[in-house]
Amino acid sequence: MTQPVFIFRTSAMLALLKVGGVLIGLLALAVALPAQRPGTTLPGGNIGNTGNRSGSSSRGGAQRESVADTFGVFVFQVDNPNEEVAYVDSLLTNFHQYDPTRKQDDDYANLGVVGSAHQPLVYTGRDRGGFDLGWHQYDLYYTTGKTMPYYRLQRPYTNLYFTQGSQQRDNIIRADFSRNFANGINFVVDYQAITQEGQENQYPNQRNQTRALATGMWLHSKGGQYDGFLSYAANTTNTEDNAGIIKLPEVGGEFSSPATAEVLLSDGSSRHALRELMYTQYYRFGGQTDSTGRVGRAYTLSHQINYNQATYRFSDPLTISDTTFYQRFSELLVDARGARYLVDQRGLENSIRLSTYKLAAGNRQAGRRQRDLLEVGLTHRYNKVTLEPQDTTVANLLLTGKIGLRPGERWRLSAEGLLALWDQAGDFQLKGRIDIDLRKAGQIVLFVRNQLYTPTLLQGRFFLTQQELYQTDFQKTLENKLGVTYTLPNTGVQLGGQYHLINNYIYFDSTSAPRQAGQALSILQLSIAKDFHLGAFQVLNRIVWQQTDETLLRLPVFFGKHSLVYTGRWFKVLNVQLGADLRYTTSYKPDYYNPLVAQFQLQDRQQVDWFPSLDAYFSFRVARFRAFVKGENLTTLWNPTNRLFLTAFYPWPAAALRFGVNWRMLD
């Protein structure tokens, strides 16, 4: 087993100083930029509307503060520019949580390093509709044209973020930028780079790089009748795949570095490259404001065209060190030279939608919102897929619809659906949500999803080293989800419950082969979150209980995370947080990630016991500059022979330090 490592290098401090210099330079450049164009009038409100609005906060390990810091920026996404959210500076809220797999309400299981493959620890399911390749293990790190944020603002907005682990080559860089130009044009950039290439605190053949870039231009016509959004997204992951650890180094031994661990694959590597070019346009009729200040009903014709390309590669030259892996998975050794695959998909999507809506009256400082929405649409998707050595095409024709109602500030109803008419005919999805504000009695959220979907490409057919590994004839999967959350703000309690019922559930067994369950799979989940406050201290708690058939789906019965947080203001200008985060799962057999089939699968070789993982951090904020220092995986300091496993055979590293800085700028 590896010795605990708790390092903060001089090189890390130098890197921090370098980053500070870069940030200062960028700030000077931003200040020197020319003044922005006057705010352009949008239907139902002016671009200059600003104000404070308390943002909703996630439960559990996320830290919450009662005072919001708002920049006067409103955020929306391209599929509905009329539903805005006031951008609120999170201050120190959850700032120290840099890993996307830990920024969710419930954590995801990854392979022990930032940027690695992941899946939820608490079952959630995924929205389906149309052709699906089946590669989703890096979704949390990617940004697409539909998920990238657009900003309504008057002044340029820049958000720069940098965090580094125990080595310089373990870091994350994020940059967000938005600026108005003449003639109603707004430009936006959303960028994230995850680099995990350290050696001293990382196991062999585990390095990875992820780059996620989304950039776009928004054209808003002078009269407000036309909006056009041009976006380009590029998401790339290059990773070394060691397929897991056979044996960890001996603690205190001569070769105790993590780099001396024995791994299943010494040369495995993969590359996922996704590219997307999309243009979305809206032409609006009506929706003008009359002399009394009332906003009329609007009618919109919209069109979206999306060209996308996705390439997935894997290769592993066969070596003597791979013997144990291929002994465990002999069915995957189809060629004496090793294993490889190449899948290339190119798609063209066209969507036409007709909608009518009326904007909600009330607080324009909270952003534009729709009082109601009725939308119908038709989407055609053409997919050409190259599988060594064969090609295939899939064409989807989807009927889509949306309904939204907001009768008042205390009620909201939304529903949407789709129906496939061409290839994969009969696939459908219906989902809805009701939000009810009972004031002092609390808030209730009800949500439901019912969907029937065709198996993914990976579940249906797969070629390895140009040889067909399997071909299935699975039936479509019918999945139902029903959930509710009840929040009592005065007591800091949130109760939740979900029930999933899945017919013809598809999974990968312990041999890496896809299987379809002959019986229905049910998943029952209950959750509770409770916050305790005592002066400047908070204790934040979230616990999830889930029960299912472990022969098909293996989940921890309990997942919990708890935080002890001190929040204060020092020297009249320094906002600080000092805290500790604890997370754990009860004993279970976690899934194993097999890079040769790019899937999480069942396994029977490793039982993971209850193991609490502890982090401690200090974060501070001065004006719009924030920083944190965080000690991670501290449990290994007094328990050096154990490691945290959320995925079988992929341990988390020993204790180490990380720091991060963030600077937000206007003008």
C-alpha positions as CSV (number, residue, x, y, z in Angstrom):
1,M,0.0,0.0,0.0
2,T,1.2,3.5,-0.7
3,Q,2.4,5.9,2.0
4,P,0.2,8.8,2.8
5,V,1.3,11.9,1.0
6,F,0.6,15.4,2.3
7,I,2.5,17.9,0.1
8,F,2.5,21.6,-0.6
9,R,5.4,22.4,-2.9
10,T,7.2,25.6,-3.4
11,S,6.4,25.1,-7.1
12,A,2.8,25.3,-6.2
13,M,3.3,28.7,-4.6
14,L,5.2,29.8,-7.7
15,A,2.4,28.7,-9.9
16,L,-0.1,30.6,-7.7
17,L,2.0,33.8,-8.2
18,K,2.2,33.2,-11.9
19,V,-1.6,32.8,-12.1
20,G,-2.0,36.0,-10.1
21,G,0.2,37.8,-12.6
22,V,-1.9,36.5,-15.5
23,L,-5.1,37.5,-13.8
24,I,-3.8,41.0,-13.1
25,G,-2.8,41.4,-16.7
26,L,-6.2,40.2,-17.9
27,L,-7.9,42.6,-15.5
28,A,-5.9,45.5,-16.9
29,L,-6.8,44.4,-20.5
30,A,-10.5,44.2,-19.6
31,V,-10.4,47.7,-18.0
32,A,-8.9,49.1,-21.2
33,L,-11.7,47.8,-23.4
34,P,-14.0,50.4,-24.9
35,A,-17.4,51.2,-23.4
36,Q,-20.2,48.8,-24.3
37,R,-23.2,49.6,-26.5
38,P,-26.4,50.8,-24.9
39,G,-28.8,48.1,-23.6
40,T,-31.0,46.8,-26.3
41,T,-34.7,46.4,-25.5
42,L,-35.9,42.8,-25.4
43,P,-39.5,41.8,-25.4
44,G,-40.8,42.2,-21.9
45,G,-37.8,43.9,-20.4
46,N,-34.6,46.0,-20.8
47,I,-31.2,44.6,-21.0
48,G,-30.1,46.9,-18.2
49,N,-32.4,45.4,-15.5
50,T,-30.3,44.4,-12.5
51,G,-30.9,43.6,-8.9
52,N,-30.4,41.1,-6.1
53,R,-32.0,37.7,-6.1
54,S,-31.2,34.8,-3.7
55,G,-30.1,31.8,-5.7
56,S,-31.3,28.3,-5.0
57,S,-28.6,26.2,-3.3
58,S,-27.9,22.5,-3.5
59,R,-28.3,20.4,-0.4
60,G,-25.8,18.3,1.6
61,G,-22.1,19.2,1.3
62,A,-22.8,22.6,-0.4
63,Q,-22.3,25.6,1.9
64,R,-25.0,28.2,1.9
65,E,-24.9,31.9,2.7
66,S,-27.9,34.2,3.3
67,V,-26.5,37.2,1.4
68,A,-26.3,37.1,-2.4
69,D,-23.7,39.0,-4.4
70,T,-25.2,39.8,-7.8
71,F,-23.4,41.2,-10.8
72,G,-26.5,42.2,-12.7
73,V,-26.1,39.4,-15.2
74,F,-28.9,37.1,-16.5
75,V,-28.2,33.7,-17.8
76,F,-30.3,31.6,-20.3
77,Q,-29.8,28.7,-22.7
78,V,-30.5,28.6,-26.4
79,D,-33.6,26.3,-26.3
80,N,-35.6,28.9,-24.4
81,P,-34.2,32.5,-24.2
82,N,-37.3,33.6,-22.4
83,E,-36.4,31.7,-19.2
84,E,-33.6,33.6,-17.5
85,V,-31.9,33.1,-14.1
86,A,-30.2,36.0,-12.4
87,Y,-26.6,35.2,-12.1
88,V,-25.6,35.3,-8.5
89,D,-22.0,35.2,-7.3
90,S,-21.8,32.2,-5.0
91,L,-19.3,33.9,-2.7
92,L,-17.7,31.0,-0.9
93,T,-20.6,28.7,-1.4
94,N,-19.3,25.3,-2.4
95,F,-16.3,27.1,-3.9
96,H,-13.8,24.5,-2.7
97,Q,-15.6,21.7,-4.5
98,Y,-13.7,21.8,-7.9
99,D,-14.4,18.3,-9.1
100,P,-17.6,18.1,-11.3
101,T,-18.4,14.7,-9.8
102,R,-18.6,16.2,-6.3
103,K,-20.6,19.4,-7.3
104,Q,-23.8,17.4,-7.7
105,D,-26.5,17.0,-5.0
106,D,-25.3,13.4,-4.8
107,D,-21.7,12.5,-5.7
108,Y,-20.7,10.4,-8.7
109,A,-18.3,7.5,-8.6
110,N,-15.2,8.0,-10.7
111,L,-11.9,6.2,-11.1
112,G,-10.1,8.0,-8.3
113,V,-8.7,10.9,-10.3
114,V,-10.2,14.2,-11.6
115,G,-11.4,13.9,-15.2
116,S,-11.9,10.2,-15.2
117,A,-15.0,8.1,-16.2
118,H,-17.9,8.4,-13.9
119,Q,-21.4,7.2,-13.0
120,P,-24.0,8.2,-10.3
121,L,-23.7,6.7,-6.9
122,V,-27.5,7.4,-6.5
123,Y,-29.5,6.1,-9.5
124,T,-31.0,8.9,-11.6
125,G,-31.6,7.5,-15.1
126,R,-31.1,9.6,-18.2
127,D,-33.4,11.4,-20.6
128,R,-33.6,9.4,-23.8
129,G,-35.0,10.3,-27.2
130,G,-33.6,9.1,-30.6
131,F,-30.4,7.4,-31.5
132,D,-27.8,7.0,-28.7
133,L,-24.2,5.8,-29.2
134,G,-23.8,4.9,-25.5
135,W,-20.7,6.7,-24.4
136,H,-21.7,8.9,-21.4
137,Q,-18.8,8.4,-18.9
138,Y,-17.4,11.9,-19.4
139,D,-20.7,13.9,-19.7
140,L,-20.2,16.0,-16.6
141,Y,-17.0,17.5,-18.1
142,Y,-18.5,18.5,-21.5
143,T,-20.4,21.5,-22.7
144,T,-22.6,21.5,-25.8
145,G,-24.4,24.2,-27.8
146,K,-27.6,23.4,-25.9
147,T,-26.1,23.5,-22.4
148,M,-23.7,26.4,-22.8
149,P,-24.8,29.6,-21.0
150,Y,-25.7,32.8,-22.8
151,Y,-25.6,36.1,-20.9
152,R,-27.8,39.2,-21.0
153,L,-25.7,42.0,-19.6
154,Q,-24.5,45.6,-20.2
155,R,-20.8,45.3,-19.3
156,P,-18.3,42.7,-20.2
157,Y,-18.2,39.7,-17.8
158,T,-15.1,37.6,-17.2
159,N,-14.7,34.7,-14.8
160,L,-11.2,33.1,-14.4
161,Y,-10.5,30.0,-12.3
162,F,-7.5,27.9,-11.6
163,T,-6.8,25.1,-9.2
164,Q,-3.8,22.9,-8.7
165,G,-3.2,19.6,-6.9
166,S,0.1,18.4,-5.3
167,Q,1.9,18.7,-8.7
168,Q,1.9,21.4,-11.3
169,R,0.6,19.0,-14.0
170,D,-2.6,18.3,-11.9
171,N,-4.8,21.3,-12.5
172,I,-8.1,22.7,-13.8
173,I,-8.5,25.9,-15.7
174,R,-11.8,27.5,-16.3
175,A,-12.6,30.7,-18.2
176,D,-16.0,32.3,-18.9
177,F,-16.4,35.5,-20.9
178,S,-19.2,37.5,-22.4
179,R,-19.3,40.9,-24.1
180,N,-21.7,43.0,-26.1
181,F,-20.6,44.5,-29.5
182,A,-22.3,46.9,-31.9
183,N,-25.4,46.0,-33.9
184,G,-26.9,43.8,-31.2
185,I,-24.2,41.2,-31.1
186,N,-23.1,39.4,-27.9
187,F,-20.1,37.1,-27.8
188,V,-19.6,34.3,-25.3
189,V,-16.8,31.8,-24.4
190,D,-17.1,28.9,-22.0
191,Y,-13.8,26.9,-21.5
192,Q,-12.6,24.2,-19.1
193,A,-9.3,22.3,-19.2
194,I,-8.8,19.4,-16.8
195,T,-5.2,18.1,-16.7
196,Q,-4.2,15.1,-14.6
197,E,-0.7,14.2,-15.6
198,G,1.2,14.1,-12.3
199,Q,3.5,11.2,-11.5
200,E,4.3,11.2,-7.7
201,N,0.8,11.1,-6.5
202,Q,-0.8,9.0,-9.2
203,Y,-0.9,5.4,-10.3
204,P,0.7,4.1,-13.5
205,N,-1.0,4.7,-16.8
206,Q,-3.7,6.9,-15.4
207,R,-3.0,10.3,-16.9
208,N,-5.9,12.2,-18.6
209,Q,-6.7,15.4,-20.3
210,T,-10.1,16.9,-21.0
211,R,-10.7,20.1,-23.0
212,A,-14.2,21.5,-23.2
213,L,-14.7,24.6,-25.3
214,A,-18.0,26.2,-26.2
215,T,-18.2,29.6,-27.9
216,G,-21.1,31.4,-29.5
217,M,-22.5,34.7,-30.9
218,W,-26.0,36.0,-30.2
219,L,-27.5,38.4,-32.7
220,H,-30.5,40.4,-31.4
221,S,-32.2,42.5,-34.0
222,K,-32.9,46.2,-33.4
223,G,-36.7,45.8,-33.3
224,G,-36.4,42.6,-31.1
225,Q,-38.3,40.4,-33.6
226,Y,-35.3,38.2,-34.5
227,D,-32.7,36.3,-32.4
228,G,-29.9,34.2,-33.9
229,F,-27.5,32.0,-32.0
230,L,-24.4,30.6,-33.7
231,S,-22.3,28.2,-31.5
232,Y,-19.4,25.9,-31.8
233,A,-18.5,23.2,-29.2
234,A,-15.4,21.0,-29.0
235,N,-15.1,18.4,-26.3
236,T,-12.0,16.1,-26.2
237,T,-10.8,13.6,-23.6
238,N,-7.4,11.8,-24.0
239,T,-6.9,9.3,-21.3
240,E,-4.6,6.4,-20.3
241,D,-6.6,3.4,-19.3
242,N,-4.9,1.1,-16.7
243,A,-8.1,-0.9,-16.1
244,G,-7.5,-0.8,-12.4
245,I,-4.9,-1.7,-9.7
246,I,-3.8,-5.3,-9.1
247,K,-1.6,-4.4,-6.1
248,L,-0.8,-1.2,-4.2
249,P,2.7,-0.5,-3.0
250,E,3.7,-1.6,0.5
251,V,3.4,1.2,3.1
252,G,6.8,2.4,4.1
253,G,8.5,0.1,1.6
254,E,11.5,0.9,-0.6
255,F,9.1,1.3,-3.5
256,S,6.2,3.0,-1.8
257,S,5.4,5.5,-4.5
258,P,2.0,5.2,-6.2
259,A,3.9,5.0,-9.5
260,T,5.2,1.5,-8.4
261,A,1.7,0.0,-8.1
262,E,0.8,-3.0,-10.4
263,V,-1.9,-2.2,-12.9
264,L,-4.0,-4.4,-15.2
265,L,-3.1,-2.6,-18.5
266,S,0.2,-0.8,-18.9
267,D,-0.4,0.7,-22.4
268,G,-4.2,1.1,-22.8
269,S,-5.3,4.5,-24.0
270,S,-8.5,6.1,-25.4
271,R,-9.6,9.3,-27.1
272,H,-13.1,10.8,-27.3
273,A,-13.5,13.8,-29.6
274,L,-16.8,15.5,-30.1
275,R,-17.4,18.5,-32.3
276,E,-20.6,20.4,-32.9
277,L,-21.6,23.4,-35.1
278,M,-25.1,24.7,-34.4
279,Y,-27.3,27.7,-35.5
280,T,-30.6,28.5,-33.8
281,Q,-32.9,31.3,-34.9
282,Y,-36.2,32.7,-33.6
283,Y,-38.6,35.0,-35.3
284,R,-41.2,36.5,-33.0
285,F,-44.6,38.0,-33.8
286,G,-46.5,40.1,-31.2
287,G,-45.4,40.3,-27.6
288,Q,-45.4,44.1,-27.5
289,T,-46.0,46.2,-24.5
290,D,-49.1,48.4,-24.7
291,S,-49.7,51.8,-23.2
292,T,-50.8,50.4,-19.9
293,G,-47.6,48.4,-19.5
294,R,-49.1,45.0,-20.2
295,V,-47.2,42.6,-22.3
296,G,-49.2,40.9,-25.1
297,R,-49.0,37.3,-26.3
298,A,-46.1,36.4,-28.5
299,Y,-45.8,33.8,-31.3
300,T,-42.5,32.4,-32.3
301,L,-41.2,30.4,-35.3
302,S,-37.8,28.8,-34.6
303,H,-35.4,26.7,-36.6
304,Q,-32.3,24.9,-35.4
305,I,-29.7,23.1,-37.5
306,N,-26.9,21.1,-35.8
307,Y,-24.0,19.3,-37.4
308,N,-22.0,17.1,-35.1
309,Q,-19.2,14.6,-35.2
310,A,-18.1,12.1,-32.5
311,T,-15.0,9.9,-32.7
312,Y,-14.2,7.2,-30.1
313,R,-10.9,5.3,-30.1
314,F,-9.2,2.8,-27.9
315,S,-6.0,0.8,-28.3
316,D,-4.0,-1.5,-26.1
317,P,-0.9,-3.4,-27.6
318,L,-0.7,-6.8,-26.0
319,T,2.2,-7.1,-23.5
320,I,3.2,-9.6,-20.8
321,S,1.9,-7.1,-18.1
322,D,-1.6,-7.4,-19.5
323,T,-1.8,-11.1,-18.7
324,T,-4.0,-10.8,-15.6
325,F,-6.5,-8.6,-17.4
326,Y,-7.0,-11.0,-20.2
327,Q,-7.2,-13.9,-17.8
328,R,-10.1,-12.2,-16.2
329,F,-11.7,-11.2,-19.5
330,S,-10.6,-13.9,-21.9
331,E,-13.6,-13.1,-24.2
332,L,-12.0,-9.8,-25.0
333,L,-8.7,-11.3,-26.3
334,V,-9.8,-11.6,-30.0
335,D,-6.4,-10.8,-31.5
336,A,-2.9,-11.8,-30.5
337,R,-1.7,-8.2,-31.2
338,G,-3.9,-6.6,-28.6
339,A,-7.2,-4.7,-28.7
340,R,-8.5,-1.6,-30.5
341,Y,-11.7,-0.1,-31.8
342,L,-12.7,3.0,-33.7
343,V,-16.2,4.4,-33.9
344,D,-17.0,7.5,-35.9
345,Q,-20.4,9.1,-36.0
346,R,-21.6,12.1,-38.1
347,G,-25.0,13.6,-37.7
348,L,-27.1,16.4,-39.1
349,E,-30.2,17.6,-37.1
350,N,-32.9,19.9,-38.3
351,S,-35.7,21.1,-35.9
352,I,-38.7,23.4,-36.6
353,R,-40.8,24.6,-33.7
354,L,-43.9,26.8,-33.4
355,S,-44.7,28.3,-30.0
356,T,-46.8,30.9,-28.2
357,Y,-46.2,32.4,-24.8
358,K,-46.8,35.3,-22.6
359,L,-44.1,36.8,-20.3
360,A,-44.8,36.9,-16.6
361,A,-45.3,40.2,-15.0
362,G,-43.6,41.1,-11.8
363,N,-40.0,41.5,-10.7
364,R,-37.9,42.1,-13.9
365,Q,-34.8,42.2,-11.7
366,A,-35.2,38.5,-11.3
367,G,-34.9,37.9,-15.0
368,R,-37.5,37.3,-17.7
369,R,-39.8,34.4,-17.2
370,Q,-42.7,33.0,-19.1
371,R,-46.2,32.9,-17.6
372,D,-47.2,30.2,-20.1
373,L,-45.8,28.3,-23.1
374,L,-47.3,26.0,-25.7
375,E,-44.9,24.6,-28.3
376,V,-45.0,21.9,-31.0
377,G,-42.1,20.8,-33.2
378,L,-40.6,18.4,-35.6
379,T,-37.0,17.2,-35.5
380,H,-35.2,15.1,-38.1
381,R,-31.8,13.5,-37.2
382,Y,-29.6,11.7,-39.7
383,N,-26.8,9.7,-38.2
384,K,-24.0,7.9,-40.2
385,V,-21.9,5.6,-38.0
386,T,-18.7,3.9,-39.0
387,L,-17.9,0.7,-37.1
388,E,-14.7,-1.0,-38.1
389,P,-15.3,-2.8,-40.5
390,Q,-19.0,-1.8,-41.2
391,D,-21.2,1.3,-41.6
392,T,-24.7,1.9,-40.5
393,T,-27.2,4.8,-40.8
394,V,-30.1,5.7,-38.5
395,A,-32.7,8.4,-39.2
396,N,-34.9,9.7,-36.5
397,L,-38.1,11.8,-37.1
398,L,-39.4,13.1,-33.7
399,L,-42.6,14.9,-32.9
400,T,-41.9,17.2,-29.9
401,G,-44.1,19.3,-27.6
402,K,-43.9,21.5,-24.5
403,I,-46.4,23.0,-22.1
404,G,-45.6,25.5,-19.4
405,L,-47.9,27.3,-16.9
406,R,-47.1,29.7,-14.2
407,P,-50.5,30.9,-12.8
408,G,-48.7,32.9,-10.1
409,E,-45.5,33.2,-8.1
410,R,-46.4,30.2,-6.0
411,W,-47.2,27.6,-8.8
412,R,-45.4,26.3,-11.8
413,L,-46.2,23.4,-14.1
414,S,-44.0,22.2,-17.0
415,A,-44.3,19.2,-19.2
416,E,-42.7,18.0,-22.4
417,G,-42.7,15.0,-24.7
418,L,-41.5,13.4,-27.9
419,L,-42.5,10.5,-30.2
420,A,-40.3,8.8,-32.7
421,L,-41.9,8.1,-36.1
422,W,-39.2,6.8,-38.4
423,D,-36.2,4.6,-37.4
424,Q,-36.8,3.5,-33.8
425,A,-40.5,4.2,-34.3
426,G,-42.5,4.0,-31.1
427,D,-39.8,5.4,-28.8
428,F,-41.3,8.1,-26.6
429,Q,-40.8,10.3,-23.6
430,L,-43.2,12.1,-21.4
431,K,-42.0,14.1,-18.4
432,G,-43.4,16.8,-16.1
433,R,-42.8,18.8,-13.0
434,I,-45.0,20.8,-10.6
435,D,-43.5,23.3,-8.2
436,I,-45.8,24.5,-5.3
437,D,-44.8,27.2,-2.8
438,L,-46.9,26.8,0.4
439,R,-45.0,29.7,2.1
440,K,-44.5,28.9,5.7
441,A,-45.7,25.3,5.2
442,G,-42.8,24.7,2.8
443,Q,-42.2,23.9,-0.9
444,I,-43.2,20.8,-2.8
445,V,-41.8,19.6,-6.0
446,L,-43.4,16.7,-7.9
447,F,-41.8,15.2,-11.0
448,V,-42.5,12.3,-13.2
449,R,-40.9,10.7,-16.3
450,N,-42.1,7.9,-18.5
451,Q,-40.1,6.8,-21.5
452,L,-39.6,3.9,-24.0
453,Y,-36.3,3.7,-25.8
454,T,-34.2,1.6,-28.1
455,P,-30.9,0.1,-26.8
456,T,-27.8,2.2,-27.4
457,L,-25.3,1.3,-30.1
458,L,-22.9,-0.2,-27.5
459,Q,-25.7,-2.3,-26.1
460,G,-26.7,-3.6,-29.5
461,R,-23.5,-4.4,-31.4
462,F,-19.8,-3.9,-30.9
463,F,-16.6,-4.6,-32.9
464,L,-13.3,-5.1,-31.2
465,T,-10.1,-5.2,-33.4
466,Q,-12.4,-5.4,-36.4
467,Q,-14.1,-8.5,-35.1
468,E,-17.7,-8.6,-33.9
469,L,-17.6,-9.0,-30.2
470,Y,-21.4,-9.4,-29.8
471,Q,-24.7,-8.6,-31.5
472,T,-27.9,-8.5,-29.5
473,D,-31.6,-8.4,-30.3
474,F,-32.8,-6.7,-27.1
475,Q,-36.3,-5.4,-26.7
476,K,-37.0,-1.7,-26.0
477,T,-36.7,-0.6,-22.4
478,L,-39.7,1.0,-20.6
479,E,-38.7,3.2,-17.7
480,N,-40.9,5.1,-15.2
481,K,-39.8,7.5,-12.6
482,L,-41.9,9.3,-9.9
483,G,-40.4,11.6,-7.3
484,V,-41.2,14.3,-4.7
485,T,-39.2,16.7,-2.5
486,Y,-40.6,18.6,0.4
487,T,-38.6,21.5,1.9
488,L,-39.3,23.3,5.2
489,P,-37.1,26.4,5.0
490,N,-37.8,27.5,8.6
491,T,-36.3,24.2,10.0
492,G,-33.7,23.6,7.3
493,V,-35.2,20.2,6.4
494,Q,-35.6,18.7,3.0
495,L,-37.3,15.3,2.5
496,G,-37.2,13.4,-0.8
497,G,-38.4,10.2,-2.3
498,Q,-38.1,8.6,-5.8
499,Y,-39.4,5.4,-7.3
500,H,-38.0,3.9,-10.5
501,L,-39.6,0.9,-12.4
502,I,-37.7,-0.4,-15.4
503,N,-38.8,-3.2,-17.7
504,N,-36.2,-4.8,-20.0
505,Y,-33.4,-3.3,-18.1
506,I,-30.0,-3.6,-19.9
507,Y,-26.7,-4.0,-18.0
508,F,-23.2,-5.4,-18.6
509,D,-22.4,-8.5,-16.6
510,S,-19.1,-9.6,-14.9
511,T,-17.8,-10.9,-18.2
512,S,-18.4,-7.5,-20.0
513,A,-21.3,-8.9,-22.0
514,P,-24.5,-6.9,-22.3
515,R,-27.6,-8.6,-20.8
516,Q,-31.3,-7.8,-20.6
517,A,-33.2,-8.5,-17.4
518,G,-36.2,-10.8,-17.8
519,Q,-38.0,-9.3,-14.8
520,A,-38.8,-5.7,-13.9
521,L,-36.3,-3.8,-11.9
522,S,-37.5,-1.4,-9.1
523,I,-35.5,1.1,-7.3
524,L,-36.8,2.9,-4.1
525,Q,-34.9,5.9,-2.8
526,L,-35.5,8.1,0.2
527,S,-33.4,11.1,1.3
528,I,-33.2,13.6,4.1
529,A,-31.2,16.8,4.4
530,K,-31.0,18.8,7.6
531,D,-28.9,21.9,8.4
532,F,-28.1,23.0,12.0
533,H,-26.9,26.5,12.8
534,L,-25.2,27.7,15.9
535,G,-23.8,31.2,15.6
536,A,-21.1,31.3,13.0
537,F,-21.1,27.5,12.7
538,Q,-23.2,25.2,10.5
539,V,-23.6,21.5,10.3
540,L,-24.9,20.4,6.9
541,N,-26.2,16.8,6.4
542,R,-27.6,14.8,3.6
543,I,-28.3,11.0,3.6
544,V,-29.8,8.9,0.8
545,W,-31.2,5.4,1.3
546,Q,-31.8,3.2,-1.8
547,Q,-33.0,-0.4,-2.3
548,T,-33.0,-2.4,-5.5
549,D,-32.2,-5.9,-6.9
550,E,-28.5,-6.4,-6.4
551,T,-28.2,-9.1,-9.0
552,L,-28.9,-6.5,-11.7
553,L,-27.9,-3.1,-10.2
554,R,-25.5,-2.6,-7.3
555,L,-25.8,0.6,-5.4
556,P,-24.7,1.5,-1.9
557,V,-27.7,1.2,0.5
558,F,-26.7,4.4,2.2
559,F,-24.8,7.4,0.8
560,G,-24.1,10.3,3.1
561,K,-22.2,13.5,3.2
562,H,-21.8,15.9,6.1
563,S,-20.1,19.3,6.5
564,L,-19.0,21.3,9.5
565,V,-18.5,24.9,8.5
566,Y,-17.4,28.1,10.2
567,T,-18.3,31.3,8.3
568,G,-17.0,34.7,9.4
569,R,-15.8,38.1,8.4
570,W,-12.2,39.0,9.4
571,F,-10.6,42.4,9.4
572,K,-13.9,43.9,8.1
573,V,-13.1,43.0,4.5
574,L,-12.2,39.3,4.5
575,N,-15.0,36.8,4.1
576,V,-13.8,33.4,5.3
577,Q,-15.0,29.8,5.5
578,L,-13.2,27.0,7.4
579,G,-14.7,23.6,7.2
580,A,-14.5,19.8,6.9
581,D,-16.4,17.5,4.5
582,L,-17.1,13.9,5.3
583,R,-18.7,11.4,2.8
584,Y,-19.2,7.7,2.9
585,T,-21.1,4.7,1.4
586,T,-22.1,1.6,3.2
587,S,-20.5,-1.7,2.2
588,Y,-21.3,-3.0,-1.3
589,K,-19.8,-4.3,-4.5
590,P,-19.2,-1.3,-6.7
591,D,-19.3,-1.6,-10.5
592,Y,-16.0,-2.0,-12.4
593,Y,-15.1,0.2,-15.4
594,N,-13.8,-1.8,-18.3
595,P,-12.1,0.5,-20.9
596,L,-12.2,-2.1,-23.7
597,V,-16.0,-1.9,-23.8
598,A,-16.1,1.6,-22.4
599,Q,-18.8,0.7,-19.8
600,F,-19.3,0.2,-16.1
601,Q,-20.2,-3.4,-15.4
602,L,-21.0,-5.8,-12.6
603,Q,-18.1,-7.5,-10.7
604,D,-17.8,-10.1,-7.9
605,R,-14.1,-9.7,-7.0
606,Q,-14.1,-6.8,-4.7
607,Q,-16.4,-5.9,-1.7
608,V,-15.9,-2.3,-0.5
609,D,-16.4,-1.8,3.2
610,W,-17.6,1.4,4.9
611,F,-14.9,4.0,4.6
612,P,-15.3,7.6,5.6
613,S,-13.4,10.1,3.4
614,L,-12.5,13.4,5.1
615,D,-11.5,16.7,3.5
616,A,-10.7,20.0,5.2
617,Y,-10.5,23.4,3.7
618,F,-10.0,27.1,4.2
619,S,-11.4,29.6,1.7
620,F,-11.6,33.4,1.7
621,R,-13.0,36.2,-0.5
622,V,-11.9,39.8,-0.9
623,A,-14.2,41.8,-3.2
624,R,-14.3,39.6,-6.4
625,F,-11.2,37.5,-5.7
626,R,-11.5,34.2,-4.0
627,A,-9.1,31.5,-3.0
628,F,-9.0,28.2,-1.1
629,V,-6.6,25.6,0.3
630,K,-7.9,22.1,0.7
631,G,-6.5,18.9,2.3
632,E,-8.0,15.9,0.6
633,N,-8.4,12.2,1.5
634,L,-7.2,13.0,5.0
635,T,-8.5,9.7,6.4
636,T,-5.4,8.0,5.0
637,L,-3.2,10.0,7.4
638,W,-4.2,7.8,10.3
639,N,-5.4,4.8,8.2
640,P,-2.6,4.5,5.6
641,T,-3.3,1.0,4.5
642,N,-6.8,1.7,3.3
643,R,-8.1,3.6,0.3
644,L,-11.4,5.0,-0.9
645,F,-12.9,2.9,-3.7
646,L,-16.1,4.1,-5.5
647,T,-15.3,2.0,-8.5
648,A,-13.9,-1.5,-8.1
649,F,-10.1,-1.7,-8.4
650,Y,-9.8,2.1,-8.9
651,P,-8.6,3.6,-5.6
652,W,-8.4,7.2,-4.7
653,P,-4.9,8.5,-3.8
654,A,-3.5,9.2,-0.4
655,A,-3.8,12.6,1.4
656,A,-2.6,15.7,-0.5
657,L,-3.1,19.4,-0.7
658,R,-4.8,21.5,-3.3
659,F,-5.3,25.2,-3.8
660,G,-7.5,27.3,-6.1
661,V,-8.1,30.9,-7.1
662,N,-10.9,32.7,-8.8
663,W,-11.3,36.2,-10.1
664,R,-14.5,37.6,-11.5
665,M,-14.5,40.9,-13.4
666,L,-17.0,43.4,-14.9
667,D,-15.7,45.9,-17.4
